[in-house]
Amino acid sequence: MRRRSFLRAAVIGGGVAAFSGGLWTGAAVGGPIRRVADSPYGPLLPADDNGIELPEGFTSRLVAQSGEKVEGTSYTWHDAPDGGACFVDGDGWIYVSNSEIEPGGGVGAVRFDSGGGIADAYRILDDTRRNCAGGATPWNTWLSCEEVGYGYVFETDPWGAKDAVRRDAMGSFNHEAAACDPVRKVIYLTEDEPDGCFYRFRPDNWGDLGAGGLLEVLVAGDGTSGKATWAEVPTPTPDDGDTPTREQVADAKHFDGGEGCYYAADKCWFTAKGENQVWQFNAADDTFELAYDGDGELGGVDNVTGTSFGDLYVAEDGDNMEICIITPDDVVAPVVRVNGQDESELCGPAFNPAGDRLYFSSQRGTSGSSSGGITYEITGPFRH
């Protein structure tokens, strides 16, 4: 494995966009990634009744299954649950979850009370295509992204009180994930193509994506680190058959299969599954760097999230079906391993406001079919 320093710059604590109007930040100290057998929580124990291996002190709960009513509600959980996020709701919280199917797509939500009990479940977006990942905004909306050619971003209300709105100015391409940078007032976007690009959207009015804005693409040469610049995408919403956004700027930098995207304290981390890479963009000085490259504890890098402690959590598409932690001192180790679901992928990792519950989905569950998706909750002494 080629190893590089994963977390470069020291950053200090914060909150979560969906929780408090800020974004998560955490401590991070440079050093080479090292592969270890155990996470900071200790080794994984034998699988529990849900087939999930966890460290001591952690437990799992099945929250929802595709095609079945969410317990105590009238909502039938959607097929192929994918990207997700948590939002504060009074003393409780809401977990939103995309549906990566076509046709249909959309987003569902589960509302939890202060004790973690399920209080409600409902739909917040319908009739879209392959809603894969996305991102939470500081103004408490969920950006749900269509992973199809000439797909769009839809801004949704986690409470379901307001209609979802398609945000054309954010571009028409094979969208994957989004991450908000409240300092520079931009939104970073990944593209799931073998020659996908890394974009940023600059809204004309921060907090109002309906006011329009400027879509730009990263221009950074062919190297694995260096100075980055941004170029305007001439036609952000090409029609089918027109030149795709990723081909409109000759010097745009390309990434093989852009996936998860996470911002904290001037850094935006994003994954490129095609070559099993994690990249870092330093927004403070417009530099980029390949942070993780090659075979190791991580495989099939996909969705990514983080905590105020400074830990990152990366979900795997296939491989060992793990969610791995990457610590501030560059330890990479599994904290969740799902057994008996080898034809699935893990997605949608997100923490509740208190940071002691982690939600995620196995998109195709034990059946290997989109209709077999399972959404879980892991409770335990997470560092936060």
C-alpha positions as CSV (number, residue, x, y, z in Angstrom):
1,M,0.0,0.0,0.0
2,R,1.2,3.5,-0.8
3,R,0.7,5.5,2.4
4,R,0.4,9.2,2.8
5,S,-0.3,11.5,5.7
6,F,-4.1,11.4,6.0
7,L,-5.0,14.3,8.3
8,R,-2.6,17.2,7.7
9,A,-3.6,20.3,9.7
10,A,-4.6,20.8,13.3
11,V,-8.3,21.9,13.6
12,I,-10.4,22.4,16.7
13,G,-13.9,21.6,17.8
14,G,-17.2,22.8,16.5
15,G,-20.8,21.7,15.9
16,V,-22.8,20.1,13.1
17,A,-24.4,22.0,10.3
18,A,-27.7,20.1,10.7
19,F,-27.5,20.5,14.4
20,S,-26.4,24.0,15.3
21,G,-25.8,26.0,12.2
22,G,-22.0,25.3,12.1
23,L,-20.1,22.4,10.7
24,W,-18.3,19.6,12.5
25,T,-14.6,20.1,13.1
26,G,-12.1,18.2,15.1
27,A,-8.5,17.6,16.1
28,A,-6.2,16.3,13.4
29,V,-2.5,15.7,13.5
30,G,-0.3,14.7,10.5
31,G,1.6,11.4,10.2
32,P,1.6,8.3,8.1
33,I,-1.5,6.1,8.0
34,R,-1.0,2.8,9.7
35,R,-3.0,-0.3,9.4
36,V,-4.1,-1.7,12.8
37,A,-6.2,-4.7,13.8
38,D,-8.4,-2.9,16.3
39,S,-10.0,0.5,16.5
40,P,-9.6,2.9,19.5
41,Y,-12.7,1.1,20.9
42,G,-10.9,-2.3,20.9
43,P,-11.4,-5.4,18.7
44,L,-14.6,-6.4,17.0
45,L,-16.6,-9.0,18.9
46,P,-18.5,-12.0,17.3
47,A,-21.6,-10.9,15.4
48,D,-24.7,-10.1,17.3
49,D,-28.2,-11.2,16.4
50,N,-28.3,-8.7,13.5
51,G,-25.1,-10.2,12.0
52,I,-23.1,-7.1,13.0
53,E,-19.6,-7.2,14.6
54,L,-19.0,-4.4,17.0
55,P,-16.6,-3.4,19.8
56,E,-17.4,-4.1,23.4
57,G,-20.1,-1.7,24.7
58,F,-21.8,-1.2,21.4
59,T,-25.1,-2.5,20.3
60,S,-27.1,-2.6,17.0
61,R,-30.8,-2.1,16.3
62,L,-32.7,-2.6,13.1
63,V,-34.6,0.6,12.4
64,A,-36.3,-0.1,9.0
65,Q,-36.5,-2.6,6.2
66,S,-37.4,-1.9,2.6
67,G,-40.9,-2.8,1.7
68,E,-42.0,-3.0,5.4
69,K,-43.8,-0.4,7.5
70,V,-41.5,1.5,9.9
71,E,-42.4,0.3,13.4
72,G,-45.3,2.4,14.8
73,T,-45.9,4.3,11.6
74,S,-47.8,4.1,8.3
75,Y,-44.7,4.7,6.1
76,T,-43.3,1.8,4.1
77,W,-39.5,2.1,4.0
78,H,-38.1,2.8,0.6
79,D,-36.0,0.4,-1.5
80,A,-32.2,0.8,-1.8
81,P,-31.6,3.2,1.2
82,D,-28.4,5.2,0.5
83,G,-27.0,8.6,1.7
84,G,-28.4,10.2,4.8
85,A,-28.0,12.8,7.6
86,C,-29.4,13.7,11.0
87,F,-31.2,16.9,12.0
88,V,-32.1,18.3,15.4
89,D,-35.9,18.1,16.0
90,G,-36.7,19.6,19.4
91,D,-35.4,17.1,22.0
92,G,-35.1,14.4,19.3
93,W,-33.8,14.2,15.8
94,I,-34.6,13.2,12.2
95,Y,-32.6,10.8,10.0
96,V,-33.2,11.3,6.3
97,S,-32.4,8.6,3.8
98,N,-32.1,8.6,0.0
99,S,-33.6,5.9,-2.2
100,E,-31.2,4.9,-5.1
101,I,-33.7,3.4,-7.5
102,E,-34.9,4.4,-10.9
103,P,-37.7,5.2,-11.6
104,G,-38.9,6.4,-8.2
105,G,-35.9,7.5,-6.2
106,G,-36.8,10.1,-3.6
107,V,-36.1,10.5,0.1
108,G,-37.7,9.1,3.3
109,A,-37.2,10.2,6.9
110,V,-37.6,8.7,10.4
111,R,-38.2,11.0,13.4
112,F,-36.9,9.9,16.8
113,D,-38.0,11.2,20.2
114,S,-35.5,12.2,22.9
115,G,-35.0,8.6,24.0
116,G,-34.4,7.3,20.6
117,G,-37.9,5.8,20.1
118,I,-39.4,6.0,16.6
119,A,-42.0,8.8,16.6
120,D,-42.9,9.0,12.9
121,A,-41.7,8.2,9.4
122,Y,-42.7,9.8,6.1
123,R,-41.7,10.8,2.6
124,I,-40.0,14.2,1.8
125,L,-39.2,13.7,-2.0
126,D,-40.8,11.7,-4.7
127,D,-40.5,10.8,-8.4
128,T,-36.7,11.5,-8.9
129,R,-34.0,9.2,-10.1
130,R,-31.4,7.2,-8.2
131,N,-31.0,9.5,-5.3
132,C,-27.6,8.4,-4.0
133,A,-25.8,10.7,-1.6
134,G,-26.1,14.4,-0.8
135,G,-25.4,16.8,2.1
136,A,-26.9,18.8,4.9
137,T,-27.0,22.6,4.8
138,P,-26.4,25.0,7.7
139,W,-30.0,26.2,7.2
140,N,-31.3,22.7,7.9
141,T,-32.2,21.3,4.5
142,W,-31.1,18.1,2.9
143,L,-29.5,18.2,-0.6
144,S,-30.5,15.0,-2.3
145,C,-28.4,14.2,-5.4
146,E,-29.4,12.2,-8.5
147,E,-26.7,9.7,-9.6
148,V,-27.7,9.6,-13.2
149,G,-26.3,11.3,-16.3
150,Y,-27.6,14.8,-16.4
151,G,-29.0,14.4,-12.9
152,Y,-29.9,17.2,-10.5
153,V,-29.7,18.3,-6.9
154,F,-33.0,18.6,-5.0
155,E,-33.3,20.7,-1.9
156,T,-35.6,19.0,0.6
157,D,-37.2,19.8,4.0
158,P,-36.4,17.1,6.6
159,W,-39.7,17.8,8.3
160,G,-41.7,17.4,5.1
161,A,-43.5,20.7,5.6
162,K,-42.1,22.4,2.5
163,D,-42.1,21.0,-1.1
164,A,-38.7,19.8,-2.4
165,V,-37.2,22.1,-5.1
166,R,-34.8,21.2,-7.9
167,R,-31.8,23.4,-7.9
168,D,-30.8,23.7,-11.6
169,A,-28.0,26.2,-11.0
170,M,-26.0,23.4,-9.1
171,G,-25.5,21.6,-12.4
172,S,-26.8,18.7,-14.4
173,F,-24.4,15.8,-14.2
174,N,-24.0,12.4,-12.4
175,H,-24.2,13.9,-8.9
176,E,-23.0,12.0,-5.9
177,A,-22.4,14.0,-2.7
178,A,-22.4,17.6,-1.4
179,A,-20.7,19.4,1.5
180,C,-21.2,23.0,2.6
181,D,-18.4,25.3,3.5
182,P,-19.9,28.2,5.5
183,V,-16.6,30.1,5.7
184,R,-16.3,30.7,1.9
185,K,-20.1,30.2,1.4
186,V,-19.7,27.5,-1.2
187,I,-21.0,23.9,-1.7
188,Y,-18.6,21.2,-2.9
189,L,-19.9,18.5,-5.2
190,T,-18.6,15.1,-6.3
191,E,-19.4,13.3,-9.6
192,D,-19.6,9.5,-9.9
193,E,-18.0,9.0,-13.3
194,P,-14.7,7.2,-14.2
195,D,-13.6,10.7,-15.3
196,G,-15.7,12.7,-12.9
197,C,-14.8,16.1,-11.6
198,F,-14.8,18.0,-8.2
199,Y,-17.1,21.1,-8.3
200,R,-18.0,24.0,-6.1
201,F,-21.2,26.0,-6.3
202,R,-21.1,29.6,-5.2
203,P,-24.7,30.7,-4.5
204,D,-25.6,34.3,-5.2
205,N,-27.3,34.4,-1.8
206,W,-25.9,32.1,0.9
207,G,-28.9,30.3,2.5
208,D,-31.1,30.7,-0.6
209,L,-30.1,28.3,-3.3
210,G,-33.1,29.5,-5.4
211,A,-31.3,32.8,-6.0
212,G,-28.9,31.2,-8.5
213,G,-25.2,31.1,-8.5
214,L,-22.0,30.0,-10.2
215,L,-20.8,26.4,-10.8
216,E,-17.1,26.0,-11.0
217,V,-14.8,22.9,-11.6
218,L,-11.4,22.2,-10.0
219,V,-8.4,22.7,-12.2
220,A,-5.4,21.1,-10.6
221,G,-3.2,19.3,-13.2
222,D,-2.4,15.6,-13.3
223,G,-0.4,15.4,-10.0
224,T,-1.3,14.0,-6.6
225,S,-0.8,17.3,-4.8
226,G,-0.3,21.0,-5.6
227,K,-2.1,24.3,-6.1
228,A,-5.7,24.3,-7.3
229,T,-7.6,26.9,-9.3
230,W,-11.3,27.0,-10.3
231,A,-12.9,27.6,-13.7
232,E,-16.5,28.4,-14.5
233,V,-18.5,25.7,-16.1
234,P,-19.8,27.3,-19.3
235,T,-23.1,25.4,-19.5
236,P,-24.0,24.0,-16.0
237,T,-27.2,22.4,-17.2
238,P,-26.5,20.7,-20.6
239,D,-29.2,18.6,-22.2
240,D,-28.8,15.0,-23.0
241,G,-26.5,14.8,-26.0
242,D,-24.7,18.1,-25.2
243,T,-21.2,18.3,-23.9
244,P,-21.2,17.0,-20.3
245,T,-20.0,19.4,-17.6
246,R,-16.9,17.3,-16.9
247,E,-15.7,17.8,-20.5
248,Q,-16.4,21.6,-20.8
249,V,-13.2,22.8,-19.2
250,A,-10.1,21.4,-20.9
251,D,-7.8,21.5,-17.8
252,A,-10.4,20.2,-15.3
253,K,-8.9,17.6,-12.9
254,H,-10.6,14.1,-13.1
255,F,-11.3,11.6,-10.4
256,D,-12.3,8.0,-10.8
257,G,-15.7,7.6,-9.3
258,G,-16.3,10.5,-6.9
259,E,-18.3,9.4,-3.9
260,G,-18.6,10.8,-0.3
261,C,-17.8,14.4,0.6
262,Y,-17.3,15.9,4.0
263,Y,-16.2,19.4,5.1
264,A,-14.6,20.4,8.4
265,A,-12.5,23.4,9.3
266,D,-11.2,24.5,5.9
267,K,-10.8,20.9,4.7
268,C,-13.0,19.0,2.3
269,W,-12.4,15.3,2.2
270,F,-13.8,13.3,-0.7
271,T,-13.5,9.7,-1.8
272,A,-12.8,8.3,-5.3
273,K,-14.0,4.7,-5.3
274,G,-12.6,3.6,-8.7
275,E,-9.0,3.7,-7.4
276,N,-9.8,3.4,-3.7
277,Q,-8.6,6.9,-2.9
278,V,-9.3,9.6,-0.3
279,W,-8.5,13.2,-1.4
280,Q,-8.1,16.4,0.7
281,F,-8.9,19.8,-0.6
282,N,-7.6,22.6,1.6
283,A,-10.0,25.5,1.0
284,A,-7.9,28.0,3.0
285,D,-5.1,28.0,0.5
286,D,-6.6,26.2,-2.5
287,T,-4.3,23.2,-2.4
288,F,-5.2,19.6,-3.0
289,E,-3.5,16.3,-1.9
290,L,-4.0,12.6,-2.3
291,A,-4.4,11.5,1.3
292,Y,-5.1,7.8,1.1
293,D,-4.1,5.6,-1.8
294,G,-4.1,1.9,-2.4
295,D,-5.0,-1.3,-0.6
296,G,-5.3,-1.4,3.1
297,E,-7.8,-1.4,5.9
298,L,-10.2,0.6,3.6
299,G,-11.7,-0.9,0.5
300,G,-14.5,0.4,-1.7
301,V,-14.4,3.8,-0.1
302,D,-17.8,5.5,-0.3
303,N,-19.8,7.7,2.0
304,V,-17.9,9.6,4.7
305,T,-18.9,11.5,7.9
306,G,-17.1,12.8,11.0
307,T,-17.4,13.9,14.6
308,S,-16.3,16.8,16.7
309,F,-13.6,14.7,18.2
310,G,-11.8,14.7,14.8
311,D,-12.6,11.1,13.7
312,L,-13.7,10.4,10.2
313,Y,-15.9,7.4,9.4
314,V,-15.8,5.9,5.9
315,A,-18.4,3.4,4.7
316,E,-17.4,0.6,2.3
317,D,-19.2,-0.4,-0.9
318,G,-18.5,-4.1,-0.7
319,D,-15.0,-5.2,0.3
320,N,-15.4,-6.3,4.0
321,M,-18.7,-4.5,4.4
322,E,-17.2,-2.3,7.2
323,I,-17.4,1.2,8.5
324,C,-13.9,2.2,9.3
325,I,-12.7,5.0,11.6
326,I,-9.8,7.2,10.7
327,T,-8.5,8.9,13.8
328,P,-6.6,12.2,14.3
329,D,-3.4,10.2,14.7
330,D,-4.0,8.4,11.5
331,V,-5.2,5.0,12.7
332,V,-7.4,3.3,10.2
333,A,-9.5,0.5,11.6
334,P,-13.0,-1.1,11.4
335,V,-15.7,-0.2,14.0
336,V,-18.6,-1.9,12.3
337,R,-18.6,-5.1,10.2
338,V,-21.8,-6.5,8.6
339,N,-21.8,-10.3,7.9
340,G,-23.9,-12.2,5.4
341,Q,-24.6,-9.3,3.1
342,D,-21.8,-9.6,0.6
343,E,-23.9,-8.4,-2.4
344,S,-24.7,-5.1,-0.7
345,E,-22.9,-1.9,0.3
346,L,-22.9,0.2,3.4
347,C,-24.1,3.8,3.0
348,G,-25.6,6.8,4.7
349,P,-23.5,7.0,7.9
350,A,-24.7,9.9,10.2
351,F,-24.6,10.6,13.9
352,N,-27.5,11.8,16.1
353,P,-27.0,15.2,17.8
354,A,-25.5,13.7,21.0
355,G,-23.0,11.7,19.0
356,D,-23.8,8.4,20.7
357,R,-25.9,6.8,17.9
358,L,-24.7,6.1,14.4
359,Y,-27.2,5.4,11.6
360,F,-26.4,3.7,8.3
361,S,-27.9,1.4,5.7
362,S,-27.1,-1.8,4.0
363,Q,-28.5,-0.9,0.6
364,R,-29.4,-4.4,-0.6
365,G,-29.3,-6.3,2.7
366,T,-29.2,-10.1,2.8
367,S,-31.1,-10.6,-0.5
368,G,-28.7,-8.6,-2.7
369,S,-31.7,-6.8,-4.2
370,S,-32.7,-3.2,-3.9
371,S,-35.9,-4.4,-2.2
372,G,-33.9,-5.9,0.6
373,G,-32.4,-2.7,2.1
374,I,-31.9,-2.4,5.9
375,T,-31.3,0.7,8.0
376,Y,-29.5,0.2,11.3
377,E,-28.7,2.2,14.4
378,I,-25.4,1.6,16.4
379,T,-25.4,2.9,20.0
380,G,-22.3,3.1,22.1
381,P,-19.5,5.2,23.6
382,F,-18.4,7.0,20.4
383,R,-15.8,9.6,20.9
384,H,-17.4,13.1,20.4
